[in-house]
Amino acid sequence: MNQNRIARSARMLAIGRAPGLIAAFAIPLVLARVFEPAEFGTYKQLFLIYATLFGIAQLGMAESLYYFVPRDKAQAGRFAANAICALSLIGLVVVALLFVNRHLLADWMTNGALASYALMLGVFSALMLVSAVFEIILIARQRSGGAAWVYALTDIGRAAFLTVPAMLALGLRGVMAGAVTFAIIRVIATVVALVREFGADLRVDRVTLRTQLAYALPFALAVGIEVLYLNWHQYAVASRFDPAAFAIYAVGCLQVPVVDLIVMSTCNVMMVEMARTQERDSDAARWLWHDSIGRLAFMIFPLAAFLIVMGHEIIVVLFTSTYQASVPIFRLWSLTMLASVLLADGVLRVFAQTRYLLFQNVLQLAIVASLAGVFLNAFGLQGAVLVTLAATVIVKTLAVARISRLMHLPLREALPWRRLATATACAAVAAIPVLAVSKVLMLSPMPALIAAAATYALAYGALYMAVNRHTPAPPLLRATAS
């Protein structure tokens, strides 16, 4: 095993995706300034529905390519064609369901404006489903550079097609028209790229389709329930509050692009590498998991600490003072990124634990669905975040225990505890000078944020270098290198 391959590939994906994710991150920042809170809330609800459909309606066909393409290169084109055809059919169903049930959807989410956008939303969702295989194929075939370019161009293009109509005062309808246009271009690019990649091998095959479905459908059920769990708190808020209040909550649940950038890139590469090694070298699989967790902890933990400390300044600078009420929600929401470093779902997928994934996702959904109303009544909008945090902690704990059994590890060795503790300590200690600087200087939000970021970067950087200066290579790596 090349000991640096996972780091190099993940780094390539992360660097390549950075410009695109920055552009995508700008979309809500622009729209929050152009639209009134109620219209911005409608936009957020439309794309909440899209995100839910995109996760559920794939039926695991796109994600199954991570499993099959590295293992059977000779039939990779057939697996890709199976996925594209299945996703095309599903997309047509999505369009029909959204259009027919548009008024029911609007009533459920207490927003009558949603009905008029249902058809455009359905077409956009269907087209994005078809093109979902694009980056996955490239990553599965170890073309991280190409995948990074596709991610970047996709995010930049989507940002342009959504924000330009809004800035031209074309309203939300113009934004949705731009989204559909972008999706059409992406589908064309996907088809052209896959024809070049596989040529005549890009064809549907019944034998491989049955194998693919046997893997994908249980996984799809697990993913579908996970998507419902991840988004349930937003639907609970949407069904109880008006669009303007939903906009406040949605801003508080801000998805920081660097988290997806780092975590997903690392997880995708880890899965491919682990799929290649876990059957013949369990120690290598364990090291890949632990090393990935350790690397992520030293990046994600300090980010979460900084977001919590500087939450007010971040929200005001990004979304203006109109959304100051989002600050407490944002601080709580920042805690949810801590659990992402465990990469538990990625490991379970490598071990083909689709039934267990289903179980844990059902458990998460059951917790959130049964308690969301109670928490909202008790804590207001913050309650929706609190119930999500509670469910995440419970399920991640059970997942780590499951992985420890799969890897034949005692619980005390299930995670790289020392590296996690060190990352936590560094992130917390580095926040102390930031608090001091903020209290002493008393700056307006933008200068305060800049000063705090510089202070935190210097403090954390010094701590990181101090604790990692003499860190020895893991025994597995020394043995592999020799």
N, C-alpha and C positions, 0 to 999 in steps of 0.2 A: 504494500500500500504506500502511495506517495503521501508522506506525512503532511505536506503543505497544500495538497490539492484542494481540500475542502475550503481552506482559508482563501486560497487564490481565487477559486471559482465564486465563492460567496462575495468576496471583495469586488470582483469584476461586475457581478450582478448589481451590487449595491451602488458602486460608482456610476455604472451606466444608467441606473434608474433615478439617481438623485435629481438631475435637471428636470426630468419629466414629472416626478412627484412634487417638486417645488411648484411647477406650473399647475399641476392638478390641485395643490393645496390653495392656490390663489383663487380658485373658482368661488368658493363660498365667501371669501374675503371681498371679492368684487361685487357679488350679488347681494351681500348684506348691506353694502353701501348704496346700491342702485335701487333695490326693492324696499318697500315698507315691510315691517316685521311680519305682517299677515301673509303677504305674497312670498316673502322669503321662507316662511313656514310651509307654505304650499309646495314650493320647490323642494324643500327638505323632505316632505312627505312623499312626493313623487319618486325621489331617488331612494328613499327608504324602501318603497315598494319594489323598485327595480333591484336593489341589492338583495332583497329577500327572494325574489323570483330567480335572480341569477344564481344564487346559491342552491336553491331547491330544485329548479327545473333542469339542471344539468344531469340529474339522475346518476351522478358519479361517472359519466362517460368521459368527460374531459380529464378529470383527476385520475381516472384509471390508467391513463397513458403514462403516468409516473411509475406505475407498477409494471406494465407490460413492455413498454418500449425498450428499457435497458436490458430486460431479460430475454427478449426475442427480437433481435435486430432484423432478422430475415423477414419477419412479418409485420414490421413496424408500420408500413404503409397501409396495411389492411386494418390494423387497429385504429389508425388515424381516420381512415375513411368511414369505418363503422361509427366512430364518435361524431363525425361531421353530419352524417345522414341522420343519426338519431337526434342530434341537437336541432337540425332543421325541422324535423317533424314536431318536436316539442315546442319549438318557437311558434309554429302556426297555432298550436293549441293555446299557447299563452296569449297571443293576439286575440283569439276568439273569446277566451274567458274574461279578459280584462274589459273588452268592449261590451259583452253581454251583461256583465255584473258591475258596470261602472257606477250606477246609482246606489247599489248596495254598498259598494266600497266607500263612496262619498259619505253616506249616512253613518257607516261604522266609524269613520275617522273624523266625524263631525266637521266636515269641510266640503260643502257643495261644489266648490270650484274644481275638485279633483275629477269629476265626471267628464268635463269637457276636454281633459287631457289624456283620457284612458287609451284611446286608439294610438296616439303618438307614442305613449309610453310602451304599449304592447309591441309596436313595430321596433322601437329602439331595443327593447329587451330581447326580442327574437333575434335580431341581427347580432347583438353582442354575445348571445349564446352560441351562435354558429362559429364565431371567431375565437371562442374561449380556448381552443386547442393550440393556438398559434405559439405562444411563449412556452407552453408546456412541452410541446414537441421539441423545441430547440434545447430546453434545459435537459430533457430526458436523453437527448442525443449528445449531451455534453458540449453544447455550443452556447456557452454562457455569454460570450461576447455578442453573438447575434441576438440572444434573448434580451440582453440589456438594451441594445439599440431599439428593439421592438417596443419594450416597455417605455423607453424614453419618448419615442415618437408618438406612441399611443397617448400617453399622458399629456404631452404638449399639444397634440392635435385636439384632444377632447377639451382641454382648457380653452383653446382658441375658439372652437366651434360653439362653446357654451357662453363664454364671457363677451365676445364681440357683439352678438345680437343684443345682449342686455345693455351694453354701453351705447349701442345705437338706438336705444329706447324702443326696441321691438317687443319688450315685455317677456313674460314667461312663455308665451306661445312661440316667440322667436327663439328662445333658448331651447325649447323642445325640438323645433325644426332643425336647429343646428346640431343637436344631439343625434337625430336620425340621419342627417347627412354624413356626419362623422362615422356612424356605425356602418353605413353602406360602403364607405371607402375602406374601412378596416376589413370587412368581409372580402372585398375584392383582393386586397393585399394578402389575406390569409390563403385564399384559394390559389393565387398565383405562386406563393411561396411553397405551398405543399406539393403542387404539381411539379415544381422544379426539384423539390427534395426527394420525392418518391417516384415520380414518373408513372410508368405503367403499374407499379405496385400499389398505387393509391386507388384501391378498389374494395368494395364491400365484400366480406367473406363470412358466410354463415357459421362456419366452424369456429373461427376466432371470435365471432360475435357472441356465440353462446358462452364461450369461456369468459369473455369480457363482461357480459351481463351478470354472470354468476359472481364475479368479484364486485362489479360496480353497484348492483342494486342494493345489497345490504349496506354497502358503504354510503350509497346515496340516501338511504333512509336515515342513517346516522348523521350525515351532513345536513340533510333537510331539517332534522330536529335541532341540530346545533345552530343553524341559521335562525330558526324560530326563537331559540333561546337567546341568541346574541341580540336580536332585534325586538324581543317581546317588550322590554322596558319602554322602548320608544312607542310601540303601538299602545301600550297601557296609558302612556301620557297623551297620545293623540286622541284616544277615545274619551278622555276625561277633560281635556283642556282645548281652548280654541287655537287656531293656527299661530297667532302671535305668541302665546305662551309656549307652544311647541317649538317655535323658533328659539326662544330663550333656552329651553332644555337642549335642543340640538346643538346649539353653540357650546354649551357646557360639556357636551359629549364629543368635543372636538377630537378627531382622529389625527394625531401628529404623524405626518408622513414618514418621518425617519424611523418610526417604530416598525411600520410595515416594510420599509426599505431594508432594514437590518434583519428583522426576525424572519420574514418570508424568504429572503435570499439565503440566509443561513440554513433554514429548515429544508428548503427545496434541494440544496446541494447535499446536505447531510443525508436526506432520504435516498438520493441516488447512490451516494458512496456506501451507505449502510446496506442497501440492497445488494451491492456487489460483494460485500464482505461478511455479512452476518451469518450466512449459511456455513462458511468455512472457518470463521474466526470470530468467536463471540467476544473475545477480549478487545478486538479492534472495534466492534460495534459499540461496546461499552465506552471505549475511549472517545469515539466520535461523538457520542451523546454528551458525555461529561465535558469534553473540550468545547463543544458548541455552547453548552449552558454557561460555562465559565466566561467565554468570550462575550456572550450576550449580556451577562450580568454586569460586567464592567462598562458596558455602553448604555444599557437601559436603566439601571438603578440611578445613576447620576442624573439622567434626563428626567426621570420621574421626580426626584428630589427638587430639581430646579423648577419644574413646572408647578409644583405645590407651593414653593416659597414665593415665586413671582407670578402666581396665578392672576392677580388683579391687573398687573401691568400688561401681561400677555393678552388678556381678553380685551382690554381697552384699546391697546395698540392695534390689534388685528381686526376688531369688530366695532370699534368706537364705544363711547360711553353708553350708547343705547342698550348694550347687552351686559351692563355691570351685574345684573341679577344672575348671570350665568357663572360668576366666579366661584361660589361655593360648590356648584355642581361640577365645574371643571377640576377643582382640587380633588374632589372625591374620585372623579373619573380617572385621573392620572394614576391612581393606585392600581387600576385594572391592568396596566401594562406590565406590572411586576411579574405576574404569573406567566406572561408570554415567553419568558426566558427558558421555561422548562421543556418546551418542544415536545411535550408528551404525546400529542396527537400524531405528530410525524413519526415517532418511534413505533407507536401502536399500528400505524398503517404499514410500516415496513414489515412488521411481524404478522401482517394480515389479520389483525385483531378487529375486524369490522363489527363483529357481534358485540364486543366489549365497547367499542366506540358508540354503538347504538345504545347500549345500556347507560353509559355515562351521560349521553346527550339527553336521553329521556329523563334521567334524574335531574339534570340541570333545568330542563324545561319545566318539569313538575314543580321544582322549588320556586322558580321565578313566577310561573303562572298562578300558583296557589297563594303566593305571598305578596305579589306586586301591589294588589289593591290595599292590603293591610299596611304595607310600608308607605304607600302614597298617602294614605289617610293620616298616618302617624307623623311622617316627616316631610310631607309636601313633595315637590319635584325631586329633592335629594333622595327620597325613599326609593325611587326607581333604580338609582345607582347602587344604593346600599344592598338591595336584594340581589342585584347582579353580582356584587362583590362576594356576598355570602355563598352563593351557589358556586362561584368560581373556585373559592378556597376549598370547599368540600370536595368537588369533583377532581380538582388537580391533585389533591392529597391521595385520593383513591387511585388515580391513574399512575402516580409514581409508585405506589405499592404494587400495582399490577405489573409495571415494567420491571421492577426489581425481581419479581418472581420469574418473569420471562427470561431475564438475563442471569438468573440464579445468583442474585446478590442479596446479602442481608440489608435490612432497611438502613442501617448506619452507613452503608456504602452505596445507597441508591442514588445519591446526589453528591456533587462535589461541594460538600458543606463548607469546607474552609474557604474556598474561592467565593462562595456566595456570601459568607459572613464578612470577608474582607471587602468585597464590593459594596456591601451595605454600609460598613463602617466608613469607607472612603466617601461615599455619596453623602452621608449624614454630616460628617466632619467638615467637608467642603462647603456645606450650606451655612455654617456659622459665620464666616466672614461676609457672606452675601447679606445676611440679616443685619450685620453691623453696618455695612456700607449703606444699605437702604435707609436705616434709621438716622444715620449721621448726615447724609447728603440731602435728603428730602427733595428729590428731583421730581419733575413731571414724568409721566409714564414712559415715554420713549427714551429719554436720557437715562432714567433709572434702570430700564431693561438692558440697555447697552452696557452700563457700568456693572450691573449684576452679572451679566453673561461673561464679561471679561474677568471679573473677580472669581467667579465660579470655575471658569476654564483654567485659570492659573492655579487655584487651590487644588482642584481635583487632579489636574495634570501632574502637579508635584507629588501628591499622595500616590497616584497610580505608578509613577516611575519609582518611587521609594519602595513600594510593596512588591513590585514585579521585577526589580533589578536583578535579583539573584534567584529567581524562580527556576528550578531545574526542569529539564525535559521529563515528561512522564516516562516511567520504566518501559512502557510499551513502545514508545518512540525510539528510545535508545536501543531496544532490542531489534526494532525494525531497521533502523539505520545501520546497525552492524551486520 
